[in-house]
Amino acid sequence: MGRTCIGIYGTEGDYIRKLAGYIRRRCGGSLEVKAFTRQEALKECLEQGGVDCMLTEPEGRSLCAEYGVWTALLSEGGQESAEGNMACIEKYQSAEQIWKLFLKFGGERLTGVGMPLTARDTDTVFIGIVSPLHGCGKTSLGLCACRLLGQRERTLFLTLDEFSCLPKILGEGDAPAELSELYYYYSQGELSASRLQSALCRWEEAEYLAPAGAMEDLYREGAPYEPGFFRKLAQAGDYRYMVIDLGNSLFRKEELLGLCERLYVPEADSPGDRIRMEHFYRWLEDKGLSERALGCRICRETGGGRPDSLRRAFLSETGEAVRRLLQKDGFLSGEAAGR
């Protein structure tokens, strides 16, 4: 099956070409994207069946309707069209938001990004961030690792922390969807690549999912999310790496720990912390997981949660410490297990 093709039509050439270029990069080659600035060229392509769905300014609406192609309207008002109940997307907003709304309205029509999940296996490498300590830098480690790995291959970060500081650290406003919403779709057998794509957030090269807003949403009938959920996420996004902050509670998460090929364990130096770490390493050994665990020290430079502080940390000591960890394990050279 060939790639699904999205057509984008408008009279402002620079705007249309830039929007098409962004979407082309954003979907990583899983979709074909064609930009049109002349109705003659668009009509010729439609006659040949060259596009599967359209994002068009109002001038191209009737032409797209004539050929029966599913269309979303790129308008200055962003209101629902009275004609044919056509989905409308506000033109003057970020390209990322336009893309997410297009995925939301298009759903499974976008088979290149939104095709239902298949039974194929994924070769994703799962990396866990785990520690019995609070405030030891798990979130900073995970985000920096995701950004470094994301510079090479597609990588996703998510956190299972019950009271996550992630939105504050990154200066997030309202996220498109929380992790718990994706778990709901998974539990209903409706998790698809388009749903995942529409929920993604970005921090530079890092893709991440907003954490569950309520602690209770991280559990189903008292049990943590099962490993199958994370495998489906990896499959839906075609991720090479998934970095998971396992949060502060490890109760009944042995299977999820076992999913991870490497467990990075942030440590600290206080007497009480050292005692907790000794207990934790013994617990890992009892579970047969000690060989996967690697202790590390991460300098927390998040500056009280200011949005720009993690960026500075990534460019200084924290980022360098994480880079050394990944290099030591071969993740930055393609020599890691699972490659």
Secondary structure by P-SEA (a helix, b strand, c coil): cccbbbbbbccaaaaaaaaaaaaaaaacccbbbbbbccaaaaaaaaaacccccccccccaaaaaaaacccccccccccccccccccccccccccaaaaaaaaaaaacccccccccccccccccbbbbbbbbccccccaaaaaaaaaaaaaaccbbbbbbcccccccccccccccccccaaaaaaaaaaccccaaaaaaaccccccbbbbbccccccccccccccccaaaaaaaaaaacccbbbbccccccccaaaaaaaccbbbbbbbccaaaaaaaaaaaaaaaaacccccbbbbbbbccccccccaaaaaaaacaaaaaaaaaaaaacccccccccc
